[in-house]
Amino acid sequence: MQTILGAGGPIADELARELHRNFTTDIRLVSRRPKQVNGTDELVAADLMDPASTERAVAGSSIAYLTVGLPMDSALWEERFPVMMRNVIDACKAQGTKLVFFDNTYMYPGTPAPQTESTGFAPGGRKGRVRAEIVTMLLEEMAAGTIEALIGRAPEFYGPGKTKSWSNMLVFDRIRAGKRPLVPVSATTKRSLIWTPDASRALALLSNTPDAYGQTWHLPIDENRQTYRQLIGIASAITGRRIGYTVLPLWVFKLGARFNPMLAEAAELLPRYRGDNIFDTSKFAARFPDFAVTTYREGEEAIFAQSDSA
């Protein structure tokens, strides 16, 4: 049994499909209101804020994946993420279950320096501090040998379907809708974006590779990093349309944050767009040289093909 805690999001749904395709049909999906992905999945409703509920959800699992996402609300993150991580760790320890944690990069310094698995944590805000806290909690358990676990870390998403990110919302979704894309902060800095199905495929591969445990892994991206100007140029070539764009400078977001809570919550991440974002995935590439990474051109073609068939 392989169990996905936090089912229902784009990473969890594609993870369930990948596990079913290539690793196991014995899959359990856990959330407050889980829904079938493969048709044979076991569904378990659970509250990961409750220790007993969490252990019942994990019981009998060889591997548990923690893929829970929360709305962009710092207070909610501070309240819930540490409790959920503690409950999941304790449940996995009690059940002898391996833990696979899907992580992000919010705890990294927002500088142009390359980010590797050994980059130190230097969060620039409340959400980054929460992420540093929960991953440190897990790393300490791993170092103590109390749990068999691995961490798969991903940069900003882009992708099909329900994928949510600044890049999807402001750039690709607007292009699909025939609107002018809005570029956050800079059109000329290099971005490291992960195609969401690649993140899920890589997580499934890592979790079913015994020697991957006990480590942090940067999940694979197309390392031919593009600027937003270049990404929009690719979109123009694919769609056959000349696509202009508008850059939203940092001060526009700061002004909007006075009136829009979502923009206020994003403020700690926006400085990262001023410089290049170099998320290094060479460790994964060296260990899994045959993993087929989706190129930015292929990803955009899939996004815009989805629009054409909608």
FENSULKA-V369097 format. One record per backbone hydrogen bond with DSSP energy under -1.0 kcal/mol. CO is the residue of the C=O (numbers start at 0). NH is the residue of the N-H. E is the energy in kcal/mol with one decimal. If there is no record, write none. Layout:
((CO:NH:E) (CO:NH:E))
This chain:
((0:61:-2.8) (0:62:-1.2) (1:27:-2.3) (2:64:-3.0) (3:29:-2.6) (4:66:-2.7) (8:12:-2.8) (9:13:-1.7) (10:14:-2.2) (11:15:-2.4) (12:16:-1.8) (13:17:-2.5) (14:18:-2.8) (15:19:-2.0) (16:20:-2.3) (17:21:-2.3) (18:22:-2.6) (18:23:-2.9) (24:26:-1.3) (25:1:-2.3) (26:41:-2.9) (27:3:-2.8) (28:43:-2.6) (29:5:-2.6) (29:6:-2.5) (30:45:-1.6) (41:28:-3.2) (43:30:-1.4) (46:49:-2.0) (49:53:-2.3) (50:54:-2.4) (51:55:-2.2) (52:56:-1.8) (53:57:-1.7) (54:58:-2.0) (57:60:-2.0) (61:97:-2.4) (62:2:-2.7) (63:99:-2.8) (64:4:-3.3) (65:101:-2.3) (70:72:-2.3) (72:76:-2.4) (73:77:-2.6) (74:78:-1.9) (75:79:-2.6) (76:80:-1.6) (79:83:-2.8) (80:84:-2.6) (81:85:-2.2) (82:86:-2.6) (83:87:-2.7) (84:88:-2.7) (85:89:-2.4) (86:90:-2.3) (87:91:-2.7) (88:92:-2.5) (89:93:-2.3) (90:94:-1.9) (91:95:-1.1) (91:96:-2.4) (97:63:-2.8) (98:149:-1.9) (99:65:-2.9) (100:151:-2.7) (102:153:-2.0) (104:107:-2.0) (106:121:-2.8) (108:110:-1.7) (114:279:-2.7) (115:118:-1.8) (124:128:-2.0) (125:129:-1.9) (126:130:-2.2) (127:131:-2.3) (128:132:-2.1) (129:133:-2.4) (130:134:-2.2) (131:135:-2.0) (132:136:-1.9) (133:137:-1.7) (134:138:-2.8) (135:139:-2.4) (136:140:-1.4) (137:141:-2.5) (138:142:-2.7) (139:143:-1.7) (140:145:-2.0) (147:98:-2.2) (148:213:-3.6) (149:100:-2.4) (150:216:-3.2) (151:102:-3.2) (152:218:-3.0) (155:193:-2.7) (157:195:-1.8) (159:162:-1.8) (164:168:-2.8) (165:169:-2.9) (166:170:-1.3) (166:171:-2.0) (167:172:-3.6) (169:181:-2.5) (170:174:-2.1) (171:175:-2.5) (172:176:-1.6) (173:178:-3.3) (174:177:-1.7) (180:245:-2.1) (182:247:-3.2) (183:185:-2.6) (186:228:-2.2) (189:276:-2.8) (193:157:-1.9) (194:197:-1.1) (194:198:-1.7) (195:199:-1.9) (196:200:-2.4) (197:201:-2.7) (198:202:-2.1) (199:203:-2.3) (200:204:-2.1) (201:205:-2.8) (202:206:-2.4) (203:207:-1.2) (205:208:-1.9) (208:211:-2.4) (209:212:-1.2) (214:150:-2.1) (216:152:-3.3) (222:224:-1.8) (225:190:-2.4) (226:230:-2.7) (227:231:-2.6) (228:232:-1.7) (229:233:-2.3) (230:234:-1.9) (231:235:-2.1) (232:236:-2.0) (233:237:-2.3) (234:238:-2.7) (235:239:-1.8) (245:182:-3.0) (247:184:-2.6) (248:251:-1.2) (248:252:-1.2) (249:253:-2.2) (250:254:-2.4) (251:255:-2.6) (252:256:-2.0) (254:257:-1.3) (255:258:-1.6) (255:259:-2.2) (259:263:-1.8) (260:264:-2.2) (261:265:-1.3) (265:268:-1.8) (265:269:-1.2) (268:271:-1.5) (269:272:-2.2) (270:273:-1.6) (277:114:-3.4) (280:284:-2.1) (281:285:-2.3) (282:286:-1.8) (283:287:-2.9) (287:290:-1.8) (294:298:-2.7) (295:299:-2.5) (296:300:-2.3) (297:301:-2.0) (298:302:-2.2) (299:303:-2.6) (300:304:-1.9) (301:305:-1.9) (302:306:-1.4) (303:307:-1.8) (304:308:-1.7))
